[in-house]
Amino acid sequence: MRILTPLLVCVLAILCGCGRKGYTQASDDAGQFILQRALAYGGRPIATNGLPAVGGEWRYVQDEFGVAVLFPASQFSTVDAYLRSAFGPPSSKAGWAVRDIGVAIYLERLGNDTQVGIFGPMSEEQMGRAAQRITEAIENNTR
């Protein structure tokens, strides 16, 4: 189960970010949005004050499993600096782990985008639903 959770989170994150359909456009401080969502999912930041601003245009999509935030690729360094300031260095190359900060957060550059995924701990039932959604998304994308 320990291996399955990060795998599901990564696959969900990639699938959430593959299309922009359903994303809500925003232009206020994305850093505050990320912090609020992480806290809502049980995140434990190391800092909440004095964090760098993450401005510009961005989009997000949220479902029962978490939230994906999409920025232009040029924002990668800014977003990375913000996440490191708020949550410390990443737990692994994949990002920040639930066991370390209370939520799973990943950051990646995907084509012309920088993507952040924030996911709370999942029960076995939620992981089953997530696996079902992944299967459906893969089937829909391969038709």
DRENPA-3360 file (N, C-alpha, C; in nm, 2 decimals, always signed):
BEGIN
1 = MRILTPLL = +0.08/-0.12/+0.00/+0.00/+0.00/+0.00/+0.09/+0.13/+0.00 ~ +0.20/+0.12/+0.07/+0.29/+0.24/+0.07/+0.34/+0.27/-0.07 ~ +0.36/+0.18/-0.16/+0.41/+0.21/-0.29/+0.29/+0.25/-0.38 ~ +0.17/+0.19/-0.36/+0.06/+0.23/-0.44/+0.01/+0.37/-0.42 ~ +0.02/+0.42/-0.30/-0.03/+0.56/-0.28/+0.05/+0.66/-0.36 ~ +0.18/+0.67/-0.36/+0.25/+0.76/-0.44/+0.23/+0.74/-0.59 ~ +0.22/+0.61/-0.63/+0.20/+0.58/-0.77/+0.06/+0.64/-0.81 ~ -0.04/+0.62/-0.73/-0.18/+0.67/-0.77/-0.17/+0.83/-0.77;
9 = VCVLAILC = -0.10/+0.89/-0.68/-0.10/+1.03/-0.67/-0.03/+1.08/-0.80 ~ +0.08/+1.02/-0.84/+0.15/+1.07/-0.96/+0.07/+1.05/-1.08 ~ +0.00/+0.94/-1.10/-0.08/+0.91/-1.22/-0.20/+1.01/-1.22 ~ -0.26/+1.03/-1.10/-0.38/+1.12/-1.10/-0.33/+1.26/-1.14 ~ -0.21/+1.30/-1.09/-0.16/+1.43/-1.11/-0.14/+1.45/-1.26 ~ -0.08/+1.35/-1.33/-0.05/+1.36/-1.47/-0.18/+1.37/-1.55 ~ -0.28/+1.28/-1.51/-0.41/+1.28/-1.58/-0.48/+1.41/-1.56 ~ -0.47/+1.47/-1.44/-0.54/+1.60/-1.41/-0.48/+1.71/-1.50;
17 = GCGRKGYT = -0.35/+1.70/-1.53/-0.29/+1.80/-1.60/-0.28/+1.79/-1.75 ~ -0.33/+1.67/-1.80/-0.32/+1.65/-1.95/-0.40/+1.74/-2.03 ~ -0.51/+1.78/-1.98/-0.60/+1.88/-2.06/-0.63/+2.00/-1.97 ~ -0.67/+2.10/-2.04/-0.71/+2.22/-1.96/-0.86/+2.23/-1.94 ~ -0.93/+2.13/-1.99/-1.08/+2.13/-1.97/-1.11/+2.13/-1.82 ~ -1.20/+2.21/-1.78/-1.25/+2.21/-1.65/-1.16/+2.30/-1.55 ~ -1.06/+2.36/-1.60/-0.97/+2.44/-1.52/-1.04/+2.58/-1.50 ~ -1.02/+2.63/-1.38/-1.07/+2.77/-1.34/-0.95/+2.86/-1.35;
25 = QASDDAGQ = -0.97/+2.97/-1.42/-0.87/+3.07/-1.44/-0.86/+3.16/-1.32 ~ -0.73/+3.20/-1.28/-0.71/+3.29/-1.17/-0.59/+3.38/-1.19 ~ -0.58/+3.48/-1.12/-0.46/+3.57/-1.14/-0.42/+3.64/-1.01 ~ -0.48/+3.60/-0.89/-0.43/+3.65/-0.77/-0.31/+3.57/-0.72 ~ -0.27/+3.58/-0.59/-0.15/+3.51/-0.54/-0.17/+3.36/-0.53 ~ -0.11/+3.29/-0.63/-0.13/+3.15/-0.63/-0.06/+3.08/-0.51 ~ +0.04/+3.14/-0.45/+0.10/+3.09/-0.33/+0.00/+3.07/-0.22 ~ -0.08/+3.17/-0.19/-0.18/+3.17/-0.09/-0.28/+3.06/-0.12;
33 = FILQRALA = -0.32/+3.04/-0.24/-0.41/+2.94/-0.28/-0.35/+2.80/-0.25 ~ -0.23/+2.78/-0.29/-0.16/+2.65/-0.27/-0.15/+2.62/-0.12 ~ -0.11/+2.72/-0.04/-0.10/+2.70/+0.10/-0.24/+2.67/+0.17 ~ -0.34/+2.74/+0.13/-0.47/+2.71/+0.18/-0.52/+2.57/+0.15 ~ -0.50/+2.53/+0.02/-0.54/+2.39/-0.02/-0.46/+2.29/+0.06 ~ -0.33/+2.31/+0.07/-0.24/+2.22/+0.15/-0.29/+2.21/+0.29 ~ -0.32/+2.32/+0.36/-0.37/+2.32/+0.49/-0.50/+2.25/+0.50 ~ -0.59/+2.27/+0.41/-0.72/+2.20/+0.40/-0.71/+2.05/+0.40;
41 = YGGRPIAT = -0.60/+2.00/+0.33/-0.58/+1.86/+0.32/-0.50/+1.80/+0.43 ~ -0.46/+1.88/+0.53/-0.39/+1.84/+0.65/-0.24/+1.86/+0.64 ~ -0.20/+1.95/+0.55/-0.06/+1.99/+0.54/+0.00/+2.06/+0.66 ~ +0.13/+2.04/+0.68/+0.20/+2.10/+0.79/+0.32/+2.18/+0.73 ~ +0.30/+2.30/+0.69/+0.41/+2.38/+0.64/+0.51/+2.42/+0.75 ~ +0.63/+2.45/+0.71/+0.73/+2.49/+0.80/+0.73/+2.64/+0.82 ~ +0.66/+2.71/+0.72/+0.65/+2.86/+0.73/+0.52/+2.90/+0.66 ~ +0.45/+3.00/+0.72/+0.33/+3.05/+0.66/+0.34/+3.20/+0.64;
49 = NGLPAVGG = +0.44/+3.27/+0.70/+0.46/+3.41/+0.68/+0.59/+3.44/+0.61 ~ +0.59/+3.55/+0.54/+0.71/+3.59/+0.47/+0.74/+3.50/+0.34 ~ +0.64/+3.44/+0.29/+0.66/+3.35/+0.18/+0.66/+3.44/+0.05 ~ +0.74/+3.40/-0.05/+0.75/+3.47/-0.18/+0.61/+3.47/-0.25 ~ +0.58/+3.58/-0.31/+0.45/+3.58/-0.39/+0.47/+3.50/-0.52 ~ +0.36/+3.44/-0.56/+0.36/+3.36/-0.69/+0.25/+3.43/-0.77 ~ +0.29/+3.53/-0.85/+0.19/+3.61/-0.92/+0.17/+3.56/-1.06 ~ +0.10/+3.64/-1.14/+0.07/+3.60/-1.28/-0.05/+3.52/-1.30;
57 = EWRYVQDE = -0.08/+3.48/-1.42/-0.20/+3.40/-1.45/-0.17/+3.25/-1.42 ~ -0.27/+3.18/-1.37/-0.27/+3.04/-1.34/-0.41/+2.98/-1.34 ~ -0.41/+2.85/-1.35/-0.54/+2.78/-1.35/-0.54/+2.67/-1.25 ~ -0.66/+2.63/-1.21/-0.66/+2.51/-1.12/-0.79/+2.43/-1.15 ~ -0.78/+2.30/-1.11/-0.89/+2.21/-1.11/-0.89/+2.13/-0.98 ~ -1.00/+2.10/-0.93/-1.01/+2.03/-0.80/-1.12/+1.92/-0.81 ~ -1.09/+1.81/-0.75/-1.19/+1.70/-0.73/-1.17/+1.64/-0.60 ~ -1.24/+1.53/-0.57/-1.24/+1.47/-0.44/-1.10/+1.42/-0.40;
65 = FGVAVLFP = -1.01/+1.41/-0.49/-0.87/+1.35/-0.46/-0.77/+1.46/-0.43 ~ -0.79/+1.58/-0.48/-0.69/+1.69/-0.46/-0.71/+1.80/-0.56 ~ -0.61/+1.88/-0.58/-0.61/+1.99/-0.67/-0.49/+2.00/-0.75 ~ -0.50/+2.03/-0.88/-0.39/+2.05/-0.97/-0.39/+2.20/-1.01 ~ -0.27/+2.26/-1.00/-0.26/+2.41/-1.03/-0.16/+2.41/-1.15 ~ -0.20/+2.49/-1.25/-0.12/+2.49/-1.37/-0.07/+2.64/-1.39 ~ +0.06/+2.65/-1.42/+0.13/+2.78/-1.45/+0.20/+2.77/-1.58 ~ +0.24/+2.88/-1.64/+0.33/+2.87/-1.75/+0.46/+2.81/-1.71;
73 = ASQFSTVD = +0.53/+2.74/-1.80/+0.66/+2.68/-1.77/+0.76/+2.78/-1.71 ~ +0.75/+2.91/-1.75/+0.85/+3.01/-1.71/+0.83/+3.03/-1.55 ~ +0.73/+2.98/-1.49/+0.71/+3.00/-1.35/+0.77/+2.89/-1.26 ~ +0.83/+2.79/-1.32/+0.88/+2.68/-1.25/+0.97/+2.72/-1.13 ~ +1.07/+2.80/-1.15/+1.16/+2.84/-1.05/+1.09/+2.92/-0.94 ~ +1.00/+3.00/-0.97/+0.92/+3.08/-0.87/+0.84/+2.99/-0.78 ~ +0.77/+2.89/-0.85/+0.68/+2.80/-0.78/+0.77/+2.71/-0.69 ~ +0.88/+2.66/-0.74/+0.97/+2.57/-0.67/+1.02/+2.65/-0.54;
81 = AYLRSAFG = +1.06/+2.77/-0.56/+1.11/+2.85/-0.44/+1.00/+2.87/-0.34 ~ +0.88/+2.89/-0.38/+0.77/+2.91/-0.29/+0.74/+2.78/-0.21 ~ +0.74/+2.66/-0.28/+0.71/+2.54/-0.21/+0.82/+2.50/-0.12 ~ +0.95/+2.53/-0.15/+1.06/+2.50/-0.06/+1.06/+2.59/+0.06 ~ +1.01/+2.72/+0.04/+1.00/+2.81/+0.15/+0.89/+2.77/+0.25 ~ +0.78/+2.72/+0.19/+0.66/+2.68/+0.27/+0.68/+2.55/+0.34 ~ +0.74/+2.45/+0.26/+0.74/+2.31/+0.31/+0.88/+2.25/+0.33 ~ +0.98/+2.32/+0.30/+1.12/+2.27/+0.31/+1.16/+2.20/+0.19;
89 = PPSSKAGW = +1.27/+2.13/+0.19/+1.31/+2.06/+0.07/+1.22/+1.94/+0.04 ~ +1.21/+1.91/-0.09/+1.12/+1.79/-0.12/+1.17/+1.66/-0.06 ~ +1.08/+1.57/-0.03/+1.12/+1.44/+0.03/+1.19/+1.35/-0.07 ~ +1.16/+1.37/-0.20/+1.22/+1.28/-0.30/+1.21/+1.36/-0.43 ~ +1.26/+1.30/-0.54/+1.25/+1.36/-0.67/+1.10/+1.38/-0.71 ~ +1.01/+1.30/-0.66/+0.87/+1.31/-0.69/+0.80/+1.43/-0.62 ~ +0.86/+1.48/-0.51/+0.80/+1.60/-0.44/+0.80/+1.57/-0.29 ~ +0.70/+1.63/-0.23/+0.68/+1.62/-0.08/+0.59/+1.51/-0.05;
97 = AVRDIGVA = +0.62/+1.43/+0.05/+0.54/+1.31/+0.09/+0.44/+1.34/+0.20 ~ +0.33/+1.27/+0.20/+0.23/+1.28/+0.31/+0.30/+1.25/+0.44 ~ +0.38/+1.15/+0.45/+0.44/+1.11/+0.58/+0.53/+1.22/+0.64 ~ +0.58/+1.31/+0.55/+0.67/+1.42/+0.60/+0.59/+1.55/+0.63 ~ +0.50/+1.59/+0.55/+0.43/+1.72/+0.56/+0.28/+1.71/+0.57 ~ +0.23/+1.59/+0.57/+0.08/+1.57/+0.59/+0.00/+1.57/+0.46 ~ +0.06/+1.61/+0.35/+0.00/+1.61/+0.22/+0.10/+1.57/+0.12 ~ +0.06/+1.52/+0.00/+0.15/+1.49/-0.11/+0.15/+1.61/-0.20;
105 = IYLERLGN = +0.26/+1.66/-0.23/+0.27/+1.77/-0.33/+0.38/+1.73/-0.43 ~ +0.34/+1.75/-0.55/+0.44/+1.73/-0.66/+0.45/+1.85/-0.74 ~ +0.57/+1.87/-0.80/+0.59/+1.99/-0.89/+0.66/+1.93/-1.01 ~ +0.61/+1.97/-1.13/+0.68/+1.92/-1.25/+0.66/+2.02/-1.36 ~ +0.76/+2.02/-1.45/+0.74/+2.09/-1.58/+0.69/+1.99/-1.68 ~ +0.58/+2.02/-1.74/+0.51/+1.93/-1.83/+0.49/+2.01/-1.96 ~ +0.57/+1.99/-2.06/+0.56/+2.07/-2.19/+0.57/+2.22/-2.16 ~ +0.47/+2.29/-2.20/+0.47/+2.44/-2.18/+0.42/+2.48/-2.04;
113 = DTQVGIFG = +0.40/+2.39/-1.95/+0.34/+2.42/-1.82/+0.42/+2.38/-1.71 ~ +0.40/+2.45/-1.60/+0.45/+2.40/-1.46/+0.33/+2.36/-1.39 ~ +0.33/+2.24/-1.33/+0.21/+2.19/-1.27/+0.25/+2.15/-1.12 ~ +0.15/+2.18/-1.03/+0.16/+2.15/-0.89/+0.04/+2.06/-0.86 ~ +0.06/+1.95/-0.79/-0.06/+1.87/-0.75/-0.05/+1.86/-0.60 ~ -0.16/+1.87/-0.53/-0.17/+1.87/-0.39/-0.28/+1.76/-0.35 ~ -0.24/+1.66/-0.28/-0.33/+1.55/-0.25/-0.32/+1.51/-0.10 ~ -0.43/+1.50/-0.03/-0.43/+1.46/+0.11/-0.41/+1.31/+0.12;
121 = PMSEEQMG = -0.40/+1.26/+0.24/-0.39/+1.11/+0.26/-0.52/+1.05/+0.20 ~ -0.50/+0.93/+0.15/-0.62/+0.86/+0.09/-0.65/+0.73/+0.16 ~ -0.77/+0.70/+0.19/-0.82/+0.57/+0.24/-0.81/+0.47/+0.13 ~ -0.82/+0.34/+0.17/-0.82/+0.24/+0.07/-0.94/+0.26/-0.03 ~ -1.06/+0.30/+0.03/-1.17/+0.32/-0.06/-1.14/+0.44/-0.16 ~ -1.08/+0.54/-0.11/-1.05/+0.65/-0.21/-0.95/+0.61/-0.31 ~ -0.85/+0.53/-0.27/-0.75/+0.48/-0.37/-0.82/+0.39/-0.47 ~ -0.92/+0.31/-0.43/-1.00/+0.23/-0.52/-1.07/+0.32/-0.62;
129 = RAAQRITE = -1.13/+0.42/-0.58/-1.20/+0.52/-0.67/-1.10/+0.59/-0.76 ~ -0.99/+0.62/-0.70/-0.89/+0.69/-0.78/-0.84/+0.60/-0.89 ~ -0.81/+0.47/-0.86/-0.77/+0.37/-0.96/-0.87/+0.35/-1.07 ~ -1.00/+0.35/-1.03/-1.11/+0.34/-1.13/-1.11/+0.46/-1.22 ~ -1.09/+0.58/-1.16/-1.09/+0.71/-1.25/-0.97/+0.70/-1.34 ~ -0.85/+0.66/-1.29/-0.73/+0.64/-1.38/-0.76/+0.55/-1.49 ~ -0.82/+0.43/-1.46/-0.85/+0.34/-1.57/-0.95/+0.40/-1.67 ~ -1.05/+0.47/-1.63/-1.14/+0.53/-1.72/-1.07/+0.64/-1.80;
137 = AIENNTR = -0.99/+0.72/-1.74/-0.92/+0.82/-1.82/-0.83/+0.76/-1.92 ~ -0.76/+0.66/-1.88/-0.67/+0.59/-1.98/-0.75/+0.53/-2.10 ~ -0.86/+0.47/-2.07/-0.94/+0.41/-2.17/-1.00/+0.52/-2.26 ~ -1.04/+0.63/-2.21/-1.09/+0.74/-2.29/-0.98/+0.81/-2.37 ~ -0.86/+0.81/-2.32/-0.75/+0.87/-2.40/-0.69/+0.78/-2.50 ~ -0.72/+0.65/-2.50/-0.67/+0.56/-2.60/-0.77/+0.52/-2.70 ~ -0.89/+0.57/-2.70/-0.99/+0.54/-2.80/-0.97/+0.63/-2.92;
% end
